[in-house]
Amino acid sequence: MQETYSRIHFPALPRFERRPAVFIDRDGVIVEEVGYLHKVEDLRFIPGSLEAIVRLNHAGFWQWRSQSGWCGRGYYGWPEFETVQHHIEGVC
């Protein structure tokens, strides 16, 4: 008799904490659009954006910030992305 999936034992996976999430476009929403931001010296925060991020953090929101130009398109590399991202995270 063939074993069915309903009879196979799978180990329990840890439950992930459920919490609200927000997806934010970084360029033009958090920072000014400069065309594939990859240098800290070009970083300019949009007024009120940092305060909004802090409020989301305090409210327990998980955040995802998207950037379209990084390594996948080849406009800049991972080190440049990390440098800008670490700077943003350090300010927030």
C-alpha positions in Angstrom: 0.0 0.0 0.0 1.4 3.4 -1.0 2.0 5.9 1.9 0.0 9.0 1.6 1.2 12.5 2.5 -1.3 12.7 5.3 0.5 9.8 7.1 4.0 11.2 6.7 5.3 12.9 9.8 6.9 16.3 9.3 8.7 17.9 12.2 7.0 20.9 13.6 8.3 24.2 12.3 8.7 27.1 14.6 5.8 29.5 14.5 6.7 33.0 13.2 5.5 36.0 15.1 2.6 37.5 13.3 2.7 41.3 13.0 1.7 43.9 10.6 3.9 44.8 7.7 4.4 47.8 5.5 6.2 47.9 2.1 7.9 51.2 1.3 9.7 52.4 -1.8 12.9 54.0 -0.5 13.7 56.4 -3.4 11.2 59.2 -3.6 9.4 58.2 -0.4 12.1 58.0 2.3 14.9 59.7 0.5 14.9 62.1 -2.4 15.1 60.5 -5.9 18.6 61.0 -7.3 18.8 58.2 -9.8 20.0 54.9 -8.4 21.3 56.2 -5.1 24.5 54.4 -4.2 26.6 57.1 -2.5 26.0 58.4 1.1 26.9 61.9 0.0 23.9 61.9 -2.3 21.5 60.8 0.4 18.8 63.4 1.3 15.9 62.4 3.5 12.4 63.6 2.7 11.1 65.8 5.5 9.0 63.7 7.9 10.1 60.3 6.5 12.5 59.5 9.4 9.8 60.3 12.0 7.4 58.0 10.1 9.9 55.1 10.1 10.5 55.6 13.8 6.7 55.5 14.5 6.4 52.3 12.4 9.2 50.8 14.4 7.6 51.7 17.7 4.3 50.4 16.5 5.8 47.0 15.8 5.6 47.0 12.0 7.9 44.9 10.0 9.3 47.0 7.1 10.5 46.2 3.7 12.1 49.0 1.6 12.6 48.4 -2.0 15.3 49.7 -4.4 15.2 49.0 -8.1 18.8 49.8 -9.2 21.0 47.8 -6.9 23.0 44.7 -7.8 20.3 43.0 -9.9 20.5 45.7 -12.6 24.2 46.2 -12.3 24.2 49.9 -11.7 26.2 49.5 -8.5 27.4 46.6 -6.4 26.6 45.1 -3.0 29.2 47.1 -1.1 27.7 50.4 -2.3 24.2 49.2 -1.4 25.3 48.1 2.1 27.0 51.4 2.8 23.9 53.5 1.9 21.6 51.0 3.7 23.7 50.9 6.9 23.7 54.7 6.9 19.9 54.9 6.6 19.4 52.2 9.3 21.8 54.1 11.6 19.8 57.2 11.3 16.4 55.5 11.8 
